[in-house]
Amino acid sequence: MTPMKEIGECLVTAGDNDYFFRPSFVNMMRIGEPQQIVQAFYDLHGGDMTELFRRAIEVYGLVPGWIYELVLKPHFQANTNAISAAMDVMQACCDADITRLIGCLVQSKKNEGALLYRPGVMPLEDMIVIAQSLITHGIIGKAKVRQLQRHDTGKTTTEFSAFEYISAARNHFNMSRSEAEQLSMTEFQLLIAAKYPEQKGYTRQEYDSESDAFFARRARRLAKSA
């Protein structure tokens, strides 16, 4: 199956096995409850491990082996949920069992109640990057469409209801439930933009730019009349 990268799908090959990932609404629901979906997004984008990988790539251009060994140590894993979130997101987006690819969490023999990460064949930093991309396409969207200022509330949310978007897709596009469930947020945004191309109004950037220009013109008029 050929993945449509524009809407977040991807294909990972490991040995003789191909793993297909689709960040659809129904697969986002497999991550957990609405609050758990948002928590997974936060863990992937705001955790200690994610920040460490980002800084390492900025400095070295890659993640050095010593950093990779560091994050596998129990004392570091105890302070981050990024590994668990990456595993949950990737497994939710793939119909096959991907344990060989992403590894698994096992009970620590030395620290009761703690879980240790047993790696799969995929490097940990690749898991984080792929999981970040999947969940971003799945719940936020990466379509290059105009976001009107009146829709840009600036409010944060603690949950993501995939079912609401499934219902909206069925209503807007006359889709069956099974068709709507397979949409990613990116694809949903592209379909909305295609169906309603003539939405009038400013984006946040356009609004701010026009507002600045207005006050600059007024300041010039006041200066001339003074």
Disulfide bonds with the S-S distance in Angstrom:
none
